[in-house]
Amino acid sequence: MRKNASFIAIFFFVAVLLYMLSRKEFSPIPADEKHVNVTVKERCLDCHAKDKESPLKKEHPPKDQCFECHKRAKK
């Protein structure tokens, strides 16, 4: 019985640890005039593509999934 309790405790510890490590905070889409009508990734790349006014960093993950990570800022 003691082995089962230890196993369950370790299992839950690892599950909680993995959950905490998987949570990432992403910067929201600003609630300003520039971003108010941005609803598709192509509009993001108008400013955030390479050689544009605010290019993404090289280590930024896939550039075609903007709205999967970034959500609208609350007003």
GUTORTI-755982 format. One line per field, with one value per atom (N, C-alpha, C): residue number from 1; atom name; residue in one letter; x, y, z. Coordinates in Angstrom, 2 decimals. Example, Ala and Ser with C-alpha at 12.3 -4.5 7.8 and 13.67 -1.06 7.14 Angstrom:
# GUTORTI-755982
seq <- 1  1  1  2  2  2
atom <- N  CA  C  N  CA  C
type <- a  a  a  s  s  s
c1 <- 13.19  12.30  13.20  12.85  13.67  12.90
c2 <- -5.69  -4.50  -3.30  -2.25  -1.06  0.03
c3 <- 7.80  7.80  7.80  7.08  7.14  7.87
***
This chain:
# GUTORTI-755982
seq <- 1  1  1  2  2  2  3  3  3  4  4  4  5  5  5  6  6  6  7  7  7  8  8  8  9  9  9  10  10  10  11  11  11  12  12  12  13  13  13  14  14  14  15  15  15  16  16  16  17  17  17  18  18  18  19  19  19  20  20  20  21  21  21  22  22  22  23  23  23  24  24  24  25  25  25  26  26  26  27  27  27  28  28  28  29  29  29  30  30  30  31  31  31  32  32  32  33  33  33  34  34  34  35  35  35  36  36  36  37  37  37  38  38  38  39  39  39  40  40  40  41  41  41  42  42  42  43  43  43  44  44  44  45  45  45  46  46  46  47  47  47  48  48  48  49  49  49  50  50  50  51  51  51  52  52  52  53  53  53  54  54  54  55  55  55  56  56  56  57  57  57  58  58  58  59  59  59  60  60  60  61  61  61  62  62  62  63  63  63  64  64  64  65  65  65  66  66  66  67  67  67  68  68  68  69  69  69  70  70  70  71  71  71  72  72  72  73  73  73  74  74  74  75  75  75
atom <- N  CA  C  N  CA  C  N  CA  C  N  CA  C  N  CA  C  N  CA  C  N  CA  C  N  CA  C  N  CA  C  N  CA  C  N  CA  C  N  CA  C  N  CA  C  N  CA  C  N  CA  C  N  CA  C  N  CA  C  N  CA  C  N  CA  C  N  CA  C  N  CA  C  N  CA  C  N  CA  C  N  CA  C  N  CA  C  N  CA  C  N  CA  C  N  CA  C  N  CA  C  N  CA  C  N  CA  C  N  CA  C  N  CA  C  N  CA  C  N  CA  C  N  CA  C  N  CA  C  N  CA  C  N  CA  C  N  CA  C  N  CA  C  N  CA  C  N  CA  C  N  CA  C  N  CA  C  N  CA  C  N  CA  C  N  CA  C  N  CA  C  N  CA  C  N  CA  C  N  CA  C  N  CA  C  N  CA  C  N  CA  C  N  CA  C  N  CA  C  N  CA  C  N  CA  C  N  CA  C  N  CA  C  N  CA  C  N  CA  C  N  CA  C  N  CA  C  N  CA  C  N  CA  C  N  CA  C  N  CA  C  N  CA  C  N  CA  C  N  CA  C  N  CA  C  N  CA  C  N  CA  C
type <- m  m  m  r  r  r  k  k  k  n  n  n  a  a  a  s  s  s  f  f  f  i  i  i  a  a  a  i  i  i  f  f  f  f  f  f  f  f  f  v  v  v  a  a  a  v  v  v  l  l  l  l  l  l  y  y  y  m  m  m  l  l  l  s  s  s  r  r  r  k  k  k  e  e  e  f  f  f  s  s  s  p  p  p  i  i  i  p  p  p  a  a  a  d  d  d  e  e  e  k  k  k  h  h  h  v  v  v  n  n  n  v  v  v  t  t  t  v  v  v  k  k  k  e  e  e  r  r  r  c  c  c  l  l  l  d  d  d  c  c  c  h  h  h  a  a  a  k  k  k  d  d  d  k  k  k  e  e  e  s  s  s  p  p  p  l  l  l  k  k  k  k  k  k  e  e  e  h  h  h  p  p  p  p  p  p  k  k  k  d  d  d  q  q  q  c  c  c  f  f  f  e  e  e  c  c  c  h  h  h  k  k  k  r  r  r  a  a  a  k  k  k  k  k  k
c1 <- 0.83  0.00  0.87  1.96  2.85  3.49  3.82  4.39  3.39  2.12  1.07  0.91  0.92  0.77  1.95  3.15  4.34  4.27  3.86  3.73  2.72  1.58  0.53  1.02  1.72  2.25  3.26  4.16  5.17  4.48  3.51  2.77  2.13  1.44  0.78  1.78  2.90  3.95  4.47  4.77  5.28  4.23  2.97  1.90  1.76  1.77  1.66  2.89  4.05  5.28  5.24  4.84  4.75  3.72  2.60  1.58  2.14  2.83  3.38  4.44  5.24  6.28  5.69  4.53  3.93  3.19  2.90  2.18  3.15  2.87  3.72  2.85  3.45  2.77  3.22  2.28  2.59  2.08  2.80  2.35  1.03  0.10  -1.20  -1.10  -2.08  -2.19  -2.66  -1.90  -2.27  -3.66  -4.31  -5.64  -5.48  -4.64  -4.42  -4.92  -4.80  -5.30  -4.65  -3.35  -2.65  -3.17  -3.60  -3.95  -5.45  -6.28  -7.72  -8.34  -7.86  -8.44  -7.61  -6.64  -5.81  -6.55  -6.94  -7.67  -7.08  -6.13  -5.47  -3.96  -3.22  -1.78  -1.09  -1.66  -1.05  -0.98  -1.98  -1.96  -0.85  -0.58  0.52  1.85  2.01  3.27  3.47  2.44  2.62  3.65  3.71  4.66  5.73  5.40  6.30  7.11  7.06  7.90  9.33  10.22  11.63  11.70  12.55  12.75  11.56  10.65  9.53  9.80  8.84  9.07  9.31  8.68  8.86  9.05  10.20  10.38  10.42  9.99  10.04  11.49  11.80  13.14  13.37  14.63  14.97  14.47  14.46  14.06  12.54  11.78  10.32  9.83  8.89  8.37  7.68  7.10  6.50  5.71  6.00  5.41  3.98  3.43  2.09  1.02  1.35  0.41  0.17  0.09  -0.01  -1.10  -2.30  -3.46  -3.59  -2.71  -2.73  -2.06  -1.10  -0.39  -0.83  -0.97  -1.30  -2.79  -3.33  -4.77  -4.93  -6.11  -6.39  -6.24  -5.66  -5.55  -6.93  -7.16  -8.43  -8.37  -9.44  -9.48  -9.73
c2 <- -1.20  0.00  1.26  1.21  2.37  2.67  1.61  1.80  2.48  2.08  2.69  4.17  4.51  5.91  6.74  6.19  6.89  7.09  6.05  6.14  7.21  7.22  8.21  9.62  9.80  11.12  11.59  10.72  11.08  11.39  10.58  10.80  12.18  12.54  13.85  14.99  14.79  15.81  16.07  15.00  15.14  15.77  15.37  15.94  17.44  17.84  19.27  20.02  19.44  20.09  20.29  19.28  19.41  20.46  20.50  21.51  22.92  23.12  24.44  24.86  23.91  24.24  24.54  23.99  24.20  25.53  26.16  27.44  28.54  29.23  30.34  31.58  32.69  33.97  34.64  35.02  35.68  37.11  37.98  39.37  39.46  40.25  40.38  41.28  41.18  42.11  43.43  44.50  45.77  46.25  46.94  47.50  48.94  49.14  50.49  50.61  51.80  52.09  51.22  50.93  50.13  48.69  48.16  46.75  46.46  47.49  47.30  46.45  46.57  45.82  44.61  44.25  43.09  41.82  41.05  39.81  38.63  38.87  37.79  37.99  36.90  36.96  37.86  37.96  38.80  40.25  40.68  42.06  42.20  41.16  41.20  41.41  40.67  40.71  42.01  42.84  44.16  44.97  44.78  45.51  44.59  43.31  42.43  41.47  41.62  40.80  41.35  40.53  40.95  42.23  43.15  44.44  45.38  45.16  46.08  46.88  47.69  48.62  47.93  46.78  46.04  44.55  44.17  42.76  41.84  40.61  39.60  39.17  38.74  38.25  36.93  36.60  35.36  34.13  34.17  33.00  32.89  33.80  33.74  32.45  31.75  30.50  30.73  29.70  29.83  31.12  31.79  33.12  33.07  31.89  31.80  31.43  31.54  31.14  32.26  33.47  34.65  34.52  34.15  34.18  32.94  31.96  30.82  31.17  32.07  32.48  33.86  34.80  36.18  36.41  36.89  37.20  38.70  39.20  40.63  41.07  42.24  42.82  43.26  43.14  43.61  45.10  45.76  47.24  47.73
c3 <- 0.00  0.00  0.00  0.73  0.82  -0.54  -1.30  -2.63  -3.55  -3.46  -4.29  -3.97  -2.70  -2.29  -2.79  -2.70  -3.18  -4.69  -5.40  -6.85  -7.25  -6.59  -6.89  -6.59  -5.48  -5.13  -6.16  -6.58  -7.58  -8.91  -9.29  -10.54  -10.54  -9.48  -9.42  -9.38  -8.70  -8.67  -10.08  -10.82  -12.18  -13.08  -12.94  -13.76  -13.50  -12.26  -11.92  -12.42  -12.27  -12.74  -14.25  -15.00  -16.45  -16.85  -16.14  -16.42  -16.19  -15.09  -14.77  -15.79  -16.24  -17.23  -18.59  -18.90  -20.22  -20.33  -19.22  -19.25  -19.62  -20.69  -21.11  -21.19  -20.90  -21.00  -22.29  -23.12  -24.37  -24.32  -24.96  -24.97  -25.74  -25.23  -25.91  -27.14  -27.99  -29.12  -28.53  -28.70  -28.09  -28.51  -27.61  -27.90  -28.36  -29.37  -29.87  -31.32  -31.87  -33.22  -34.29  -34.15  -35.15  -35.22  -34.10  -34.01  -33.97  -33.95  -33.77  -34.88  -36.10  -37.22  -37.64  -36.85  -37.19  -36.80  -37.81  -37.55  -38.29  -39.18  -39.92  -39.86  -39.98  -39.82  -40.85  -42.05  -43.07  -42.62  -41.86  -41.32  -40.28  -39.53  -38.56  -39.28  -40.38  -41.11  -41.87  -41.99  -42.59  -41.81  -40.51  -39.66  -39.05  -38.86  -38.12  -38.98  -40.30  -41.18  -41.18  -41.67  -41.78  -42.62  -42.22  -42.91  -42.80  -41.86  -41.63  -40.36  -39.94  -38.82  -37.48  -37.23  -35.97  -36.25  -36.82  -37.20  -35.98  -36.19  -35.13  -34.91  -33.71  -33.41  -34.13  -34.38  -35.08  -34.35  -33.03  -32.24  -32.06  -32.68  -32.59  -33.23  -32.60  -33.18  -34.52  -35.12  -36.46  -36.64  -37.74  -37.98  -38.48  -38.72  -39.29  -38.27  -36.99  -35.95  -34.94  -35.40  -34.53  -33.47  -33.89  -33.00  -32.12  -32.30  -31.40  -30.08  -30.12  -28.89  -28.40  -29.31  -28.93  -28.98  -27.88  -27.79  -27.63  -27.88  -27.73  -26.28  -26.10  -24.77  -24.30  -23.00  -22.45  -22.33  -22.75  -22.70  -21.30
***
